[in-house]
């Protein structure tokens, strides 16, 4: 806001100081007030007197209009391609081995000992005494009397009888027989023979030859990538417009527009593999086979069968039936009635007064001093040396050869077409009416 106020004031001072003589330059093409009569320039009480000679003039104003236009553009897209390069590497592998190591440790050995400590203490001694006390009680006296009672009972009379029972049993009868059994056996006989054995040995033969090796090197290549196209906002220059109401020039800022601007290019470096062919002389070792013959003894074992006859006993069993007799007891029960008499006791009770004496105990306490001996334990520690064996690990290095692939990335450019919209400026002219108060029409042109 402060900038907008300061710019018109500065412009007005420059116009008044440097271009005061020229009316068209000082007022941006409008008529000067120096040619107007004092009645028009001076303030008047009548508003109609100030607007004595109104006249409408036109001036051409240029405006910039942005129109959208579609176009097909081409941009470079880089694809990343990875090339696998095999290489042979060596690494050290450590194997863990163990060796026995003797060391001496001191372990504590604790022993509990006891010490006699004599201490004096007082202990209470309690004594129980008795005093006699008489009291009167009524106690019941029970007497047992008897009366005769008759009753009938049935008692069982058991009698044991026997009956004859026949049954059949089978008992085994064992007999021993003999038979001749022939058994086939084999005995081992050995024989030494010889066979011709051929073995082959290889002896090395060295030859030299020239081979072609495909090799190359990586070179660094710089590429220039065009920068991206960005849209930025740009403000056009402002204009000074004469305001007849305030009799001064007002500054109107230009309109804001967007334009496409391309950023600076980027330089990229990439590795390019340049192959070449070299001739190298290598030494090849080939092995020639030599055949040798020798007599090797070997032992042949064969089994010779023979027959052995043995007498083998065997046992047969047959079942023989036999009839047996036994006496089976059985019991019979008969109920016999008897009349019995029994004496039934009953009890009678009567109360009798009696004077009794009882002893009531009471306790007396007396402190007695005595000497007590107690065993106080204490622990002694003795360090005992002991030899122990432990496994100490140590590493044994060995070299292992392995092949790995190293991937090298490189960028491959390709052209891609895309559609973009850009804004194209176009200048449009139009007439703007300007109303001025001037007596002389010649100065309004």
BELQUI-V291213 format. One record per residue. N is the residue number from 0. RES is the residue in three letters. PSI is psi in radians with two decimals (999 if undefined). OMEGA is omega in whole degrees, 0 to 359 (none if undefined). NEAR is the number of other C-alpha atoms within 12 Angstrom. Layout:
n: <N N>
res: <RES RES>
psi: <PSI PSI>
omega: <OMEGA OMEGA>
near: <NEAR NEAR>
//
This chain:
n: <0 1 2 3 4 5 6 7 8 9 10 11 12 13 14 15 16 17 18 19 20 21 22 23 24 25 26 27 28 29 30 31 32 33 34 35 36 37 38 39 40 41 42 43 44 45 46 47 48 49 50 51 52 53 54 55 56 57 58 59 60 61 62 63 64 65 66 67 68 69 70 71 72 73 74 75 76 77 78 79 80 81 82 83 84 85 86 87 88 89 90 91 92 93 94 95 96 97 98 99 100 101 102 103 104 105 106 107 108 109 110 111 112 113 114 115 116 117 118 119 120 121 122 123 124 125 126 127 128 129 130 131 132 133 134 135 136 137 138 139 140 141 142 143 144 145 146 147 148 149 150 151 152 153 154 155 156 157 158 159 160 161 162 163 164 165 166 167 168 169 170 171 172 173 174 175 176 177 178 179 180 181 182 183 184 185 186 187 188 189 190 191 192 193 194 195 196 197 198 199 200 201 202 203 204 205 206 207 208 209 210 211 212 213 214 215 216 217 218 219 220 221 222 223 224 225 226 227 228 229 230 231 232 233 234 235 236 237 238 239 240 241 242 243 244 245 246 247 248 249 250 251 252 253 254 255 256 257 258 259 260 261 262 263 264 265 266 267 268 269 270 271 272 273 274 275 276 277 278 279 280 281 282 283 284 285 286 287 288 289 290 291 292 293 294 295 296 297 298 299 300 301 302 303 304 305 306 307 308 309 310 311 312 313 314 315 316 317 318 319 320 321 322 323 324 325 326 327 328 329 330 331 332 333 334 335 336 337 338 339 340 341 342 343 344 345 346 347 348 349 350 351 352 353 354 355 356 357 358 359 360 361 362 363 364 365 366 367 368 369 370 371 372 373 374 375 376 377 378 379 380 381 382 383 384 385 386 387 388 389 390 391 392 393 394 395 396 397 398 399 400 401 402 403 404 405 406 407 408 409 410 411 412 413 414 415 416 417 418 419 420 421 422 423 424 425 426 427 428 429 430 431 432 433 434 435 436 437 438 439 440 441 442 443 444>
res: <UNK UNK UNK UNK UNK UNK UNK UNK UNK UNK UNK UNK UNK UNK UNK UNK UNK UNK UNK UNK UNK UNK UNK UNK UNK UNK UNK UNK UNK UNK UNK UNK UNK UNK UNK UNK UNK UNK UNK UNK UNK UNK UNK UNK UNK UNK UNK UNK UNK UNK UNK UNK UNK UNK UNK UNK UNK UNK UNK UNK UNK UNK UNK UNK UNK UNK UNK UNK UNK UNK UNK UNK UNK UNK UNK UNK UNK UNK UNK UNK UNK UNK UNK UNK UNK UNK UNK UNK UNK UNK UNK UNK UNK UNK UNK UNK UNK UNK UNK UNK UNK UNK UNK UNK UNK UNK UNK UNK UNK UNK UNK UNK UNK UNK UNK UNK UNK UNK UNK UNK UNK UNK UNK UNK UNK UNK UNK UNK UNK UNK UNK UNK UNK UNK UNK UNK UNK UNK UNK UNK UNK UNK UNK UNK UNK UNK UNK UNK UNK UNK UNK UNK UNK UNK UNK UNK UNK UNK UNK UNK UNK UNK UNK UNK UNK UNK UNK UNK UNK UNK UNK UNK UNK UNK UNK UNK UNK UNK UNK UNK UNK UNK UNK UNK UNK UNK UNK UNK UNK UNK UNK UNK UNK UNK UNK UNK UNK UNK UNK UNK UNK UNK UNK UNK UNK UNK UNK UNK UNK UNK UNK UNK UNK UNK UNK UNK UNK UNK UNK UNK UNK UNK UNK UNK UNK UNK UNK UNK UNK UNK UNK UNK UNK UNK UNK UNK UNK UNK UNK UNK UNK UNK UNK UNK UNK UNK UNK UNK UNK UNK UNK UNK UNK UNK UNK UNK UNK UNK UNK UNK UNK UNK UNK UNK UNK UNK UNK UNK UNK UNK UNK UNK UNK UNK UNK UNK UNK UNK UNK UNK UNK UNK UNK UNK UNK UNK UNK UNK UNK UNK UNK UNK UNK UNK UNK UNK UNK UNK UNK UNK UNK UNK UNK UNK UNK UNK UNK UNK UNK UNK UNK UNK UNK UNK UNK UNK UNK UNK UNK UNK UNK UNK UNK UNK UNK UNK UNK UNK UNK UNK UNK UNK UNK UNK UNK UNK UNK UNK UNK UNK UNK UNK UNK UNK UNK UNK UNK UNK UNK UNK UNK UNK UNK UNK UNK UNK UNK UNK UNK UNK UNK UNK UNK UNK UNK UNK UNK UNK UNK UNK UNK UNK UNK UNK UNK UNK UNK UNK UNK UNK UNK UNK UNK UNK UNK UNK UNK UNK UNK UNK UNK UNK UNK UNK UNK UNK UNK UNK UNK UNK UNK UNK UNK UNK UNK UNK UNK UNK UNK UNK UNK UNK UNK UNK UNK UNK UNK UNK UNK UNK UNK UNK UNK UNK UNK UNK UNK UNK UNK UNK UNK UNK UNK UNK UNK UNK UNK UNK UNK UNK UNK UNK UNK UNK UNK>
psi: <-0.69 -0.58 -0.72 -0.58 -0.64 -0.59 -0.78 -0.61 -0.74 -0.70 -0.64 -0.68 -0.71 -0.69 -0.67 -0.60 -0.81 -0.49 0.67 -0.49 -0.46 2.08 -0.70 -0.64 -0.64 -0.50 0.44 0.77 -0.19 2.87 2.65 2.67 -0.05 -0.43 -0.10 2.59 2.78 -0.45 -0.51 -0.59 -0.61 2.61 2.40 2.77 -0.48 2.11 -0.50 -0.44 -0.57 -0.64 1.13 -0.54 1.22 2.50 2.41 2.18 2.78 2.48 2.61 2.26 2.26 2.29 2.49 2.16 2.33 2.20 2.45 2.41 2.29 2.42 2.73 2.13 2.84 2.30 2.72 2.18 2.34 2.18 2.39 2.14 2.29 2.23 2.28 2.15 1.94 2.46 2.59 2.21 2.75 2.39 2.68 2.17 2.29 2.16 2.40 2.12 2.87 2.48 2.62 2.36 2.25 2.41 2.73 2.26 2.67 2.06 2.45 2.47 1.99 2.48 2.31 2.15 2.79 2.49 2.33 2.22 2.21 2.28 2.60 2.38 2.76 2.31 2.50 2.48 2.02 2.41 2.30 2.17 2.82 2.56 2.56 2.47 2.26 2.56 2.72 2.30 2.67 2.09 2.52 2.52 2.04 2.36 2.41 2.19 2.83 2.56 2.61 2.47 2.19 2.52 2.72 2.36 2.63 2.11 2.45 2.47 1.97 2.45 2.27 2.22 2.90 2.54 2.64 2.31 2.24 2.49 2.72 2.34 2.66 2.18 2.45 2.53 2.05 2.40 2.48 2.26 2.91 2.54 2.71 2.24 2.23 2.27 2.31 2.27 2.84 2.44 2.60 2.23 2.31 2.64 2.35 2.23 2.96 2.50 2.63 2.13 2.23 2.26 2.59 2.34 2.60 2.28 2.43 2.47 2.16 2.32 2.66 2.44 2.77 2.25 2.78 2.24 2.23 2.02 -3.04 -2.94 2.78 2.25 2.55 2.17 2.31 2.36 2.49 2.04 2.24 2.57 2.81 2.74 2.15 2.69 2.21 2.76 2.22 2.38 2.26 2.78 2.55 2.97 2.67 2.25 2.31 2.28 1.91 -0.38 -0.72 -0.08 0.74 2.91 2.39 2.46 2.18 2.06 2.71 2.85 2.72 2.45 2.82 2.38 2.68 2.22 2.32 2.30 2.87 2.64 2.81 2.33 2.11 2.51 2.40 2.71 2.30 2.26 2.12 1.82 2.69 2.78 2.25 2.60 2.20 2.56 2.12 2.72 2.13 2.39 2.13 2.69 2.32 2.26 2.33 2.33 2.28 2.55 2.50 2.70 2.13 2.12 2.59 2.71 2.31 2.20 2.37 2.59 2.23 2.05 2.64 2.74 2.40 2.26 2.24 2.60 2.10 2.16 2.60 2.75 2.42 2.62 2.36 2.55 2.29 2.21 2.52 2.35 2.28 2.71 2.55 2.63 2.13 2.04 2.59 2.66 2.40 2.53 2.30 2.30 2.23 2.23 2.43 2.46 2.19 2.67 2.38 2.62 2.14 2.06 2.59 2.77 2.40 2.66 2.40 2.56 2.33 2.23 2.49 2.38 2.19 2.68 2.29 2.63 2.13 2.09 2.60 2.68 2.36 2.56 2.39 2.28 2.21 2.26 2.33 2.76 2.20 2.51 2.22 2.68 2.15 2.07 2.51 2.59 2.32 2.50 2.27 2.25 2.16 2.22 2.44 2.36 2.18 2.78 2.32 2.74 2.08 2.09 2.53 2.66 2.37 1.99 2.58 2.59 2.25 2.27 2.29 2.79 2.29 2.77 2.24 2.17 2.16 2.15 2.48 2.69 2.30 2.04 2.60 2.64 2.30 2.29 2.47 2.73 2.33 2.71 2.22 2.73 2.19 2.18 2.53 2.35 2.22 2.25 2.43 2.72 2.29 2.14 2.42 2.16 2.20 2.72 1.85 2.31 -0.48 2.03 -0.34 -0.48 -0.12 -0.10 999>
omega: <178 180 180 179 184 182 178 180 179 178 179 178 178 179 181 184 189 187 180 183 184 183 182 180 184 183 174 177 180 182 180 179 180 180 181 179 181 179 179 184 183 177 181 179 180 180 179 178 179 178 185 185 178 177 181 176 180 175 186 178 179 178 179 180 181 178 180 181 180 180 179 181 180 177 182 178 183 176 181 180 180 176 180 180 178 178 181 182 177 177 182 180 182 175 182 175 183 174 181 180 180 177 184 178 176 180 181 177 185 180 182 178 181 181 180 178 181 179 181 179 180 179 179 178 182 180 181 178 184 172 184 179 181 179 184 182 172 182 179 177 183 177 182 177 184 172 182 181 179 179 183 179 174 180 180 177 183 180 183 177 182 174 184 183 178 177 183 178 176 178 183 176 185 177 182 178 181 176 180 181 179 182 179 177 179 174 186 175 182 180 181 178 181 176 181 183 177 174 186 175 180 175 184 175 184 176 177 177 182 180 177 183 177 179 181 181 178 178 181 181 179 178 181 178 179 181 179 178 182 180 177 182 183 178 178 177 179 181 176 182 180 178 183 181 181 179 176 180 177 180 176 180 179 180 180 179 179 179 181 180 179 181 180 180 179 180 180 178 177 181 179 180 179 182 174 183 178 176 181 178 181 178 180 179 176 185 180 183 175 183 179 180 177 179 182 177 175 184 179 178 177 183 179 182 173 188 179 180 181 175 186 176 174 188 177 183 175 185 180 180 182 182 181 178 177 178 181 179 173 188 176 184 178 181 182 181 178 176 184 176 179 179 182 180 171 192 176 185 173 186 181 176 184 177 183 176 179 180 181 181 170 189 174 182 179 182 181 180 181 180 181 178 178 182 180 181 172 187 175 182 178 180 182 179 181 180 180 179 179 178 179 180 173 187 176 183 172 185 181 179 178 181 177 180 176 184 179 182 176 183 178 183 172 184 180 178 178 181 179 180 178 181 181 180 175 184 179 180 176 181 179 179 178 181 182 176 185 178 185 180 182 181 180 180 none>
near: <7 8 11 15 15 14 21 25 19 17 26 27 17 16 23 20 14 14 18 19 17 21 23 20 20 28 32 26 23 34 32 33 29 21 21 25 20 16 22 25 22 16 14 14 11 12 12 14 18 24 25 21 21 20 23 19 22 17 20 14 17 15 20 21 18 19 17 16 14 13 14 13 15 15 19 20 16 18 14 16 16 16 16 14 18 13 13 13 14 13 14 14 14 14 14 14 13 13 13 13 14 13 14 13 14 14 14 14 14 13 13 14 13 13 13 13 13 13 14 13 13 13 14 14 14 13 13 14 13 13 13 13 13 13 13 13 14 13 14 14 14 13 13 14 13 13 13 13 13 13 14 13 13 14 14 14 13 13 13 13 13 13 13 13 13 13 14 13 13 13 14 13 13 13 13 13 13 13 13 13 14 13 14 14 13 14 13 13 13 13 13 13 13 13 14 13 14 13 14 14 13 14 13 13 13 13 13 13 13 13 14 13 14 13 15 14 14 17 14 14 16 14 19 15 19 17 16 16 18 15 16 15 13 14 15 18 15 18 21 26 28 28 19 25 15 9 19 24 27 26 24 19 18 16 17 16 20 21 22 20 16 15 14 13 13 14 13 17 16 22 22 22 19 14 13 13 13 13 13 14 13 14 13 14 14 13 14 13 13 13 13 13 13 13 13 14 13 14 13 14 14 13 14 13 13 13 13 13 13 13 13 14 13 14 13 13 13 13 13 13 13 13 13 14 13 13 13 14 13 13 14 13 14 13 13 13 13 13 13 14 13 13 14 14 13 13 14 13 13 13 13 13 13 14 13 14 13 14 14 13 13 13 14 13 13 13 13 13 13 14 13 14 13 13 14 14 13 13 14 13 14 13 13 13 13 14 13 14 13 14 14 14 14 14 14 13 13 13 13 14 13 14 13 14 14 14 14 18 20 23 22 17 17 13 13 14 13 14 13 17 18 21 21 18 18 14 13 14 13 13 14 15 16 25 23 33 33 31 25 20 17 14 22 28 20>
//
